Amino acid sequence: MSYNKWGTDDEAKEISPSIQKMLGKVLGVTRPQIATEPPLVASRATAEDVQFFSRIVGEDFVSTDDAHRRPRARGKSYLDLLEWREGKEVSAPDVAVSPASEEEILEILEYCSEQQIAVVPFGGGTSVVGGVSPLKAENHRAVVSVDLSRFTDVEDVDTTSGLATLGAGLLGPHAEMKLAEYGMQLGHFPQSFPYASIGGFAATRSSGQNSAGYGRFDDMVREMTVVTPKGIIRPGKASPATAAGPSLKQLFMGSEGLFGIITRVRVHIHPIPEVKRYEAFSFPSFNDGVNALRAVEQSGAGPAVLRLSDEIESSVNLTSTDKIGENDEEEVKGCLAITMFEGTEEHAQRTHEETRNVLLAHGGTSVGEEPARQWEKGRFGAPVLRDSLMDAGALCETLETATDWANVPRLKRAVGKALASVLTEESTALIMCHVSHVYATGCSLYFTIVAGASDSVEETAQKWKAAKSAATEAMTLNGGTVTHHHAVGTDHLPWMNEEIGELGINILQAVKNELDPAGILNPGKTFSALNGFRGTLL
Amino acid sequence: MSYNKWGTDDEAKEISPSIQKMLGKVLGVTRPQIATEPPLVASRATAEDVQFFSRIVGEDFVSTDDAHRRPRARGKSYLDLLEWREGKEVSAPDVAVSPASEEEILEILEYCSEQQIAVVPFGGGTSVVGGVSPLKAENHRAVVSVDLSRFTDVEDVDTTSGLATLGAGLLGPHAEMKLAEYGMQLGHFPQSFPYASIGGFAATRSSGQNSAGYGRFDDMVREMTVVTPKGIIRPGKASPATAAGPSLKQLFMGSEGLFGIITRVRVHIHPIPEVKRYEAFSFPSFNDGVNALRAVEQSGAGPAVLRLSDEIESSVNLTSTDKIGENDEEEVKGCLAITMFEGTEEHAQRTHEETRNVLLAHGGTSVGEEPARQWEKGRFGAPVLRDSLMDAGALCETLETATDWANVPRLKRAVGKALASVLTEESTALIMCHVSHVYATGCSLYFTIVAGASDSVEETAQKWKAAKSAATEAMTLNGGTVTHHHAVGTDHLPWMNEEIGELGINILQAVKNELDPAGILNPGKTFSALNGFRGTLL
């Protein structure tokens, strides 16, 4: 993946002149300057560091070159991408190291603990919440990026139980390709799927677009291997369920590299479905659609995909740079819901029929297969579009939350209002929302924002920070979680105390102190930062 | 519930003379002496203690009387029940206190921390793994039993989202009765249902007989209120799912009173099902049945109940004292599977049809509704039968584990062999097994044992301890968890290091040190015992 945008150069697409004109007219956007390869802060790794790491992992897998440091310097949040456009010197890890075994990682962590070197694990680098940024504490003299890209084994595939052990460095498509050799699939398709890693999915509690049928990634994991400075731990080995005390697995899931480095996960896999079925529906209003989705989930009907766009998102096609905004003229009526069904022929048919009956009984109108197939085809495309829109001079980003069904209207209103209060001060902004993850007791709300950027990159960043802050504040005040599947990273830090309470923070800190007494793992990031300890950018 | 047996006096049933004769013939049992009300160790609570607790909770809710200490002295494991029959002085908590609010509990915990008094939370008292026993550390001068029976509110019922907050002291039937007023149900029916408490379900990761359709209790909980010596914490408030870090909720679930006292849980509730459907099936062998259950779970067909008895259990009716063993003559062929379906008319029908098709395709033969209805009718009866069998002179107990589907035959064989190696030294023993909890990747295995007791209660206890130890050892060596839903208690302590590893134990100890620095909560029990610290019986 390119260091300064989503996807590869091949995927990049330019907005058509007509869309560019429309963006100018509606959002008042102008094309900003695009910086080319801003310099990195010089590496602070010593010759001894490089020598030591080389002895452990082999010299081919240690680098202080800018070419290796640059892609490990930032994630893919809007603010990360803006920073590359600012043109100023960018901070980066001082050295990138790619170990091949748990034992090698353990040696690295022991050395870094002794040497006061901060450690940031690196998987796919797709964090959209500042999870990759190489923060360090003041007492740390350098930051090493520990890259998991050599952990790519698929081991112990058990097609009877539906289990396989996947290396943390496998990217989504590679994992699926290797499992397909056994006739199996993982079924985890977040928007980051093409570039995100298996270890990252576990470290951040990722949730895929088929979560209705396949569960969240934290539902899929049966066992993990984690290397901590205190040794290797394999939480969750008791499969498929246990009453043997608190769940350590659930403590490492979502730990975002703070307690240790996840190297392998044993996950639930499925036979590749015999059939797939598709159907899209239209609802007169978002609330009607939400009620219908709720009825489907609470009946247990069992679709693999169940999602709903609000009126504005339904009228805008976000999957293609050629088509964005063009649906305005066709005027899609109401709110679009997408359903997909998978499994055996019989299962897909039964779940399809039951789901359709429930949706129709709750005010839905079938609009056929095509919109659902189109959605599936374009479903990983939106992040590429963000870069195109940035190139075209627009501010574009997403944020997400979740709440109980009864609270959906209130939360959607509050977050939308908070975003608008900041983003529509000077001009119009597109504030779109969809439900993409459904549960028996509630659902996620995912917001996509397109607004005019300011002429200065710094001003634009400030504007987005203000909008994001207002929206997150609205979540905490209106019964939402600060993140449903993007994770904490650095961006959600200020709200973690509100989210889990002071005692909760203290518990996580106690676990961190036990496993990482030197405080080298992601120092200054996520939870520890709340205990009065703040890291500094390199 | 009676302190020295399961259920109430009304429920007690005597084994018929013909069964008694059969037990004598087959297992060589003789009727043992039954002790009547053995004395308790005298209370060590001081007048100041009683005065202090009375000031907090009111004097009506503090007692050092034997009548109040006796039912809080032991759980309901076979070893617990044997102890009452031994006739010797029995240890018991020194004082029973029943607070009515979180604030009162906090004051109690603060006092006990200062005064070095151990605290054992008490819900329904149904633990079958030594979870109730009033262990204390050597430095503690007394033990207080903190009774949750005044936490019986049902609050904030949200029928839209399917959520309600239940007091930890509500027993299963009371919770269901109160929810029924809203047309809702919890759907959690473990065998302990009539007497176990909501708080206990959460503290032990209970799993109900409808877990195929409704999930385990740890799946149902959205939020908890827990009082720790360091304050009140509400883990899991972000509903229905979140990526905001490690799951604190999953750390308190299964914590068995070690980190704090659970006072309320917000749980997922369901509309009372429109319909219920039933069907039983017979399979030529246990492995055939296991494969069929696996196919149902992996297809996603969605029954509410799915269980399978092995050949021996299928031939023995365990639900009624009048009928035990009598099926021997009728000779039930093969292995009996029970299915139940619930929900809307359409959902129950569709899941029933799909499940039936899968079971038939995997070698099942329908044997009609009746065995499934009979099972449902008698499903809470087995623990009462244990007392009847004890009265008749038999050793009778259960134990359970879980594993991946592919490992089921190996684990069943290993545990069965371990039990037989101890229990069939002198005479025959009935060793029965069933699958009662199914998951996509594996299932539980539940063993019921009936054997001849020795003439001496002490010898019988030793014999059972040896059998339990051999069986649990077999679990750890053959890919099983040491407990699928009975929890750790004191009985599974010796295997926890094997189950979660030394680093795992250290993590739990670090959390305990953070929340309970004086070490008053269940000292000497469960995990802390593994860190070289062993409690002593009063």
Chai-1 contact restraints between the chains, C-beta under 6 A:
chainA,res_idxA,chainB,res_idxB,connection_type,confidence,min_distance_angstrom,max_distance_angstrom,comment,restraint_id
A,D158,B,A406,contact,1.0,0.0,6.0,A-B,restraint_1
A,T160,B,W405,contact,1.0,0.0,6.0,A-B,restraint_2
A,T160,B,A406,contact,1.0,0.0,6.0,A-B,restraint_3
A,S161,B,D404,contact,1.0,0.0,6.0,A-B,restraint_4
A,S161,B,W405,contact,1.0,0.0,6.0,A-B,restraint_5
A,S161,B,A406,contact,1.0,0.0,6.0,A-B,restraint_6
A,S161,B,T441,contact,1.0,0.0,6.0,A-B,restraint_7
A,S161,B,G442,contact,1.0,0.0,6.0,A-B,restraint_8
A,G162,B,A440,contact,1.0,0.0,6.0,A-B,restraint_9
A,G162,B,T441,contact,1.0,0.0,6.0,A-B,restraint_10
A,L163,B,T441,contact,1.0,0.0,6.0,A-B,restraint_11
A,T204,B,A243,contact,1.0,0.0,6.0,A-B,restraint_12
A,R205,B,A243,contact,1.0,0.0,6.0,A-B,restraint_13
A,G231,B,L503,contact,1.0,0.0,6.0,A-B,restraint_14
A,I233,B,L503,contact,1.0,0.0,6.0,A-B,restraint_15
A,A238,B,T481,contact,1.0,0.0,6.0,A-B,restraint_16
A,S239,B,D404,contact,1.0,0.0,6.0,A-B,restraint_17
A,S239,B,G442,contact,1.0,0.0,6.0,A-B,restraint_18
A,P240,B,Y439,contact,1.0,0.0,6.0,A-B,restraint_19
A,P240,B,T441,contact,1.0,0.0,6.0,A-B,restraint_20
A,P240,B,G442,contact,1.0,0.0,6.0,A-B,restraint_21
A,A241,B,A402,contact,1.0,0.0,6.0,A-B,restraint_22
A,T242,B,T481,contact,1.0,0.0,6.0,A-B,restraint_23
A,A243,B,T204,contact,1.0,0.0,6.0,A-B,restraint_24
A,A243,B,R205,contact,1.0,0.0,6.0,A-B,restraint_25
A,A243,B,T483,contact,1.0,0.0,6.0,A-B,restraint_26
A,A243,B,H485,contact,1.0,0.0,6.0,A-B,restraint_27
A,A243,B,A487,contact,1.0,0.0,6.0,A-B,restraint_28
A,A244,B,T481,contact,1.0,0.0,6.0,A-B,restraint_29
A,A244,B,V482,contact,1.0,0.0,6.0,A-B,restraint_30
A,A244,B,T483,contact,1.0,0.0,6.0,A-B,restraint_31
A,A244,B,V488,contact,1.0,0.0,6.0,A-B,restraint_32
A,A244,B,E499,contact,1.0,0.0,6.0,A-B,restraint_33
A,G245,B,G254,contact,1.0,0.0,6.0,A-B,restraint_34
A,G245,B,V488,contact,1.0,0.0,6.0,A-B,restraint_35
A,P246,B,L251,contact,1.0,0.0,6.0,A-B,restraint_36
A,P246,B,G254,contact,1.0,0.0,6.0,A-B,restraint_37
A,P246,B,S255,contact,1.0,0.0,6.0,A-B,restraint_38
A,S247,B,Q250,contact,1.0,0.0,6.0,A-B,restraint_39
A,L248,B,G504,contact,1.0,0.0,6.0,A-B,restraint_40
A,Q250,B,S247,contact,1.0,0.0,6.0,A-B,restraint_41
A,Q250,B,Q250,contact,1.0,0.0,6.0,A-B,restraint_42
A,L251,B,P246,contact,1.0,0.0,6.0,A-B,restraint_43
A,G254,B,G245,contact,1.0,0.0,6.0,A-B,restraint_44
A,G254,B,P246,contact,1.0,0.0,6.0,A-B,restraint_45
A,S255,B,P246,contact,1.0,0.0,6.0,A-B,restraint_46
A,H268,B,A440,contact,1.0,0.0,6.0,A-B,restraint_47
A,H268,B,T441,contact,1.0,0.0,6.0,A-B,restraint_48
A,S299,B,T344,contact,1.0,0.0,6.0,A-B,restraint_49
A,S299,B,H347,contact,1.0,0.0,6.0,A-B,restraint_50
A,G300,B,G302,contact,1.0,0.0,6.0,A-B,restraint_51
A,G300,B,G343,contact,1.0,0.0,6.0,A-B,restraint_52
A,G300,B,H347,contact,1.0,0.0,6.0,A-B,restraint_53
A,G302,B,G300,contact,1.0,0.0,6.0,A-B,restraint_54
A,G343,B,G300,contact,1.0,0.0,6.0,A-B,restraint_55
A,T344,B,S299,contact,1.0,0.0,6.0,A-B,restraint_56
A,H347,B,S299,contact,1.0,0.0,6.0,A-B,restraint_57
A,H347,B,G300,contact,1.0,0.0,6.0,A-B,restraint_58
A,R350,B,R350,contact,1.0,0.0,6.0,A-B,restraint_59
A,R350,B,E354,contact,1.0,0.0,6.0,A-B,restraint_60
A,E354,B,R350,contact,1.0,0.0,6.0,A-B,restraint_61
A,A402,B,A241,contact,1.0,0.0,6.0,A-B,restraint_62
A,D404,B,S161,contact,1.0,0.0,6.0,A-B,restraint_63
A,D404,B,S239,contact,1.0,0.0,6.0,A-B,restraint_64
A,W405,B,T160,contact,1.0,0.0,6.0,A-B,restraint_65
A,W405,B,S161,contact,1.0,0.0,6.0,A-B,restraint_66
A,A406,B,D158,contact,1.0,0.0,6.0,A-B,restraint_67
A,A406,B,T160,contact,1.0,0.0,6.0,A-B,restraint_68
A,A406,B,S161,contact,1.0,0.0,6.0,A-B,restraint_69
A,Y439,B,P240,contact,1.0,0.0,6.0,A-B,restraint_70
A,Y439,B,A241,contact,1.0,0.0,6.0,A-B,restraint_71
A,A440,B,G162,contact,1.0,0.0,6.0,A-B,restraint_72
A,A440,B,H268,contact,1.0,0.0,6.0,A-B,restraint_73
A,T441,B,S161,contact,1.0,0.0,6.0,A-B,restraint_74
A,T441,B,G162,contact,1.0,0.0,6.0,A-B,restraint_75
A,T441,B,L163,contact,1.0,0.0,6.0,A-B,restraint_76
A,T441,B,P240,contact,1.0,0.0,6.0,A-B,restraint_77
A,T441,B,H268,contact,1.0,0.0,6.0,A-B,restraint_78
A,G442,B,S161,contact,1.0,0.0,6.0,A-B,restraint_79
A,G442,B,S239,contact,1.0,0.0,6.0,A-B,restraint_80
A,G442,B,P240,contact,1.0,0.0,6.0,A-B,restraint_81
A,T481,B,A238,contact,1.0,0.0,6.0,A-B,restraint_82
A,T481,B,T242,contact,1.0,0.0,6.0,A-B,restraint_83
A,T481,B,A244,contact,1.0,0.0,6.0,A-B,restraint_84
A,V482,B,A244,contact,1.0,0.0,6.0,A-B,restraint_85
A,T483,B,A243,contact,1.0,0.0,6.0,A-B,restraint_86
A,T483,B,A244,contact,1.0,0.0,6.0,A-B,restraint_87
A,H485,B,A243,contact,1.0,0.0,6.0,A-B,restraint_88
A,A487,B,A243,contact,1.0,0.0,6.0,A-B,restraint_89
A,V488,B,A244,contact,1.0,0.0,6.0,A-B,restraint_90
A,V488,B,G245,contact,1.0,0.0,6.0,A-B,restraint_91
A,E499,B,A244,contact,1.0,0.0,6.0,A-B,restraint_92
A,G501,B,I233,contact,1.0,0.0,6.0,A-B,restraint_93
A,L503,B,G231,contact,1.0,0.0,6.0,A-B,restraint_94
A,L503,B,I233,contact,1.0,0.0,6.0,A-B,restraint_95
A,G504,B,L248,contact,1.0,0.0,6.0,A-B,restraint_96
A,N506,B,E514,contact,1.0,0.0,6.0,A-B,restraint_97
A,I507,B,V511,contact,1.0,0.0,6.0,A-B,restraint_98
A,I507,B,E514,contact,1.0,0.0,6.0,A-B,restraint_99
A,A510,B,A510,contact,1.0,0.0,6.0,A-B,restraint_100
A,A510,B,V511,contact,1.0,0.0,6.0,A-B,restraint_101
A,A510,B,E514,contact,1.0,0.0,6.0,A-B,restraint_102
A,V511,B,I507,contact,1.0,0.0,6.0,A-B,restraint_103
A,V511,B,A510,contact,1.0,0.0,6.0,A-B,restraint_104
A,E514,B,N506,contact,1.0,0.0,6.0,A-B,restraint_105
A,E514,B,I507,contact,1.0,0.0,6.0,A-B,restraint_106
A,E514,B,A510,contact,1.0,0.0,6.0,A-B,restraint_107
